[in-house]
Amino acid sequence: MTRIMPFGDSNTYGMYENLSSPGGYRGPLQDMLRGGKLGFDLVGLDRDGRIGDADHNGYPGKTIDWFTRPVNEAIRDRDGSYSHTIDSGSRTAVRFLIEQAGMTSDDVVLVHLGTNDVRLGDSAGTMLAEMRVLLDQIVGSGASPMVQLMTLAPVGGDIWTADGDPGRTNNDTIRAFNEGLERMVAEGYGALGVTLVDSGVTTAGLSPDGVHMNAAGYAGMARAWFESLVATGQVEALPEPPLPPPPASGNLLVNGSFETAGVGSDQHGAFQSLQGWTALTGGRIEVWNNHKGVRATEGVNFLELDFAGGRDGFYQDIDAAAGRSYSLGFDLRARPDRAVWTQDVEVVWNDRVVAVAKPGKDWGSFTATVTGQSGTDRLTIREVASQAGDGHGALLDNFRLVASGTAAAPPAGPRDEDTLAVKVNGDAFKGDPAFALSVNGRVVSTSTTVTADRAAGEWDSFVFRGDFGLDGSDRVAITFLNDHYEGSAARDRNLYVDEVVLNGEVNGRDESFHQTRTDYWDF
């Protein structure tokens, strides 16, 4: 497995505007390497970015020559706090970082440096001389790693002081520097294991500050690194992993517990696709492995629904039998460091919302019934639109879809936790219907809004968890809270209950609420 060291300044660190690319180019580069089934381990003293392998040596504000001398300096994180100290002793910073990572001649350093030198007014000649010193220190011994050296992107206008020549612009300096890098590699450093990589980034790939990349710019950098690493053979293909066992108990969903994702313990990674699953356009599938103290209900991997700033989700296409009913189930819980009420999960079957699942503070299970149609069926799991954009969502695991009548039992939850499920829909008029819920007089929910449209055949399945104080003779109370009527059926807000399930015991009594009142289900 090749160690790869992302090495440079803030564009390696991953500075960005408007959440353009957490982790900078390192996130999309990992996706490409994993997709190509290439073995790698990103290394470095710093960790930053909501990506699976976040190690790097990208330090905002640093110049080429900073790495070529001994340093003893506290390093600030993105929020201004100190994350760690680099104390290289008598060694130069670059030699210290390479030795700390245990790099060998089989490994690679991704060098992207020089933008801050331009900012400080250095000439291209000065920068090239300093780059020669840096490269000599990296490849100067027989056990030193190979180098992928990337050209600089232009800056967005002449926003800095040029190199003292009033007739020279910042981008003139960058062009001269890039041309000098090409000569250096062609005239000697190429033979020492240095490969020149053209970033290919234009001003269209810059964030509004004109210095750092936007999402497209970072993706372009990642593509350039990836293609060069593959072309030079500096990363090797992983052996083909064994195929996962066929789904148990007639489960039609492939990779329902996401175990094919290569994520290290107590880490997380983001993927455009996994075996069986595809991220919604513009998003990613964020996989956790025993992360933030949470353990999976099946295997070691599970998902966080909300990756970044958009409305995230994922889907799988299934060949279900037309007209046959299937039981859909999965496990869910709230992310532990975020408010539960912002983490609802929308369940969509063939482009129709069939339920909104609400996570609790611990793992619980959601179930719903869906019907196959003619042709391919699609299951989509996504954020509720009003809750998208904060980068935090429910945790999900152990998806299963089995023909009705086939057991699809979830793993046993904590023994001291009760589960109450309510299947409802409604008629919306000047607002959605809402209900309150209690068990044996103990309040479970003061108000839950129902968005499923009865006329469209939609259903919401709400799951509530907690200690309900059950004694074996139990009563669930549902109160319709907000009836509204203006003279006709088309101008009437109503609530309909299909079934109530308490700790697996089903009370299938239907009830229609056409006015504000309370009704009861006994167990």
PyMOL commands that set and color helices and strands:
alter all, ss='L'
color gray80, all
select helices_A, chain A and resi 10-13+26-35+64-68+93-100+115-119+124-139+170-186+189-192+203-205+215-231+248-250+340-342+385-387+489-491
alter helices_A, ss='H'
color red, helices_A
select strands_A, chain A and resi 2-8+40-42+46-47+55-58+72-76+82-87+108-112+146-150+194-197+267-271+273-274+277-279+285-289+301-304+313-318+325-333+345-349+352-357+364-371+377-383+395-403+418-427+434-439+442-449+460-466+475-480+484-485+492-502+505-507+511-513+518-522
alter strands_A, ss='S'
color yellow, strands_A
deselect
rebuild
show_as cartoon
